Amino acid sequence: MKTLTLLLTLLLTSLVSSSSPPPHPDDDPKNLTIKTSTGFYTGLIDPLYPSVRQFRSIPYALPPLGKSRWLPPVPAPASLKHHYSYRFPPSCPQYLSKNLTVWNSNITDFAINSYGQSLTSGSIAQTSSEDCLYLSIWTPFNATAESNLPVALFLPGGDFVGGGIDVTYQKPTPWIERTKSHIVVTTNYRLNIVGFPWAGGLDTQNVGILDQRAALEWVYSNIKPFGGDPSRIMLWGHSAGAVAVDIVSHAFWDDPIVSGQFMQSGTAMVNISYPDRTHSNFTFVAKNLGCDFPGDVQSELECMRGVPMTLIQNFIGQYRDNGSTAWEGRPALSLFKPVPDEKIVFFNYTERARKGFIPKVPALVSITSNESGTLSRYPLTNVTEGPYQPYVDQATVGVFVCLASNTTQSRERKGLTTYRYEYSGNFSSLTPMGWMGAYHASDVPMIFGTYQRKEGVTEYQKKVAERMQDYVLEFMKDSENGLRGMGWLPYGETDGSFTGGRNMVRFGTGGVVESNVSASEVDDACVLGKKWVFNP
């Protein structure tokens, strides 16, 4: 009887404590509860990083489920509800290819955390969900509403088909622990057919871009109680995320909200291909999933809204995994990415910039010296030697170098401040195979501070990483003049040096932390067809 009484007492105590009201921010001695317009959020502190508060899961929009699938995001409503923001949210729906790549085999810390599921499972990621419109916030422990710290809103990359918040290399806790003087926010946004369906029955096709704008608007309205300055938000992205930074900023060019852009290995300054105007890809998927309504796009759409997302993702992913030989004569299903609608996404960004429809904020534009080394076909038969370098160089120049060059020139013609850098580091802690060099994304963990997770970090690597971090933070603080004050001149501004105003900083080459070089050393490979040097 005593045992039973004790159990009942413990149970009642548990029920009372679990139903107790949330702590008000003014009454929270640990400063872990923040009141926002959409609710109270209690974060946590990782003992490894005691100076950083983490708010891991905050919804910025309503779940885009059921009839809301493929519709623009609906902002999260005003609320006084309390949430414990302890666990990272699910990533937006995505497929884990069975085909081997360097990303799912050798550098897996760039992938979303799968928590036991194989990254080559050939199925939808179990850690992904349609209920995914969340963001995460990392802020110094002692930050208050009066701190007015600079803020970075990061858009993850992944070719618009993968990626999300819960990526090991993209969690900025070590960086904020080091500086204690800035805030980083990372957001999910809809991907692949979920974010860019190009379906005949829809008025808006690029809802993934609108997700990014919705997240930005939430941050602008709510970052102050976390310690952030809403007038100093740097919109930052890597790869597809960098392209998205440029796309969403151009879509709202007359009201970008942000104080600066950081486009890391990607911009929008390329003519984006128009998709099939008949919407055949979406219809092909619909037909194969039991939604066959020839000529009736509204019925097709309504039917597809009832198909489980697992079936949709697995059909598209497995179709691609099997390759064209297995599906001869059928569509490639490769167009579920941003598509020009001339409202949110545009065909010719160079022309729009010429007409003045360009966000008038400073930008930091970067590349790595061997971008396409890890984006080329995985060298299964010769992993030691790697892919054919001339092909890698051609792809690096044709995509990444030309994007950076085109963006720089378009901005230069409008008198907009543009800073440039090239990352050339080749550090064994991040580069398991030497031929990878300064591959696509290898500068990401250097800035986030997560490069320290691996063994073999050298003092030189640490100096390069911290110098890059300091520069990015200074750009966050003052995107117009911060880097000037550190001796980094923007492109087009001359001080009589050998660069002739074509200023660019190169990081991590030949034992040198940083060096000022002429951007012509990289741009001329695109503009004049000069030989590319991937290991300067």
Number of C-alpha atoms within 10 A of each C-alpha: 6 7 8 9 10 11 12 12 12 12 12 12 11 11 11 11 10 10 8 8 10 17 17 17 17 10 10 13 10 13 20 22 27 23 19 18 13 20 17 22 25 24 22 21 17 11 8 10 17 13 21 26 28 26 26 24 25 23 22 26 22 16 19 19 13 14 12 13 19 26 19 20 25 15 18 18 13 10 12 13 12 18 15 17 21 16 14 17 25 23 29 26 29 30 25 25 21 17 15 15 19 18 15 18 13 13 16 16 18 21 20 25 22 15 9 8 14 14 24 16 13 16 22 25 27 18 18 22 19 19 18 25 29 26 27 24 25 25 27 26 22 16 23 17 14 12 17 21 27 24 32 27 26 26 28 26 23 17 14 24 21 23 27 29 28 25 18 16 24 23 21 22 24 20 26 24 21 15 13 17 21 24 30 25 27 24 27 27 30 32 27 23 28 27 27 23 24 29 24 20 15 13 12 18 29 28 23 28 25 22 25 25 21 21 26 24 18 20 23 19 13 19 23 21 19 30 24 28 23 21 15 22 28 31 29 26 27 25 23 25 26 26 27 28 29 27 21 23 26 23 21 16 18 13 11 21 21 23 24 28 28 30 28 30 27 29 30 27 24 19 13 15 13 13 18 10 10 11 16 16 23 20 23 15 21 20 15 11 16 12 20 18 15 10 10 11 17 14 15 22 22 15 16 24 17 13 15 11 17 18 13 20 22 19 18 19 20 17 17 18 15 12 11 13 8 11 12 9 8 11 15 14 16 13 20 22 22 28 20 18 16 10 11 20 21 23 18 16 24 21 15 15 19 13 10 16 16 24 25 21 20 24 28 21 24 27 28 26 28 30 28 24 26 23 17 18 15 18 16 12 9 9 12 11 13 19 22 12 16 11 12 20 20 16 18 27 28 13 17 25 28 22 23 27 24 21 23 23 16 20 24 14 12 14 12 21 22 27 26 26 24 24 25 25 30 25 20 16 15 26 17 13 15 13 18 21 24 28 25 24 20 25 27 18 22 24 24 22 24 21 23 19 15 10 10 13 15 13 9 13 22 16 15 23 26 18 17 22 20 17 16 20 24 19 26 26 23 19 26 21 16 18 21 15 11 11 9 19 24 24 23 19 14 14 10 8 12 12 19 15 17 22 25 26 19 24 23 23 16 12 11 13 19 20 14 18 18 20 21 17 16 24 22 17 21 23 14 9 10 13 15 21 12 20 13 12
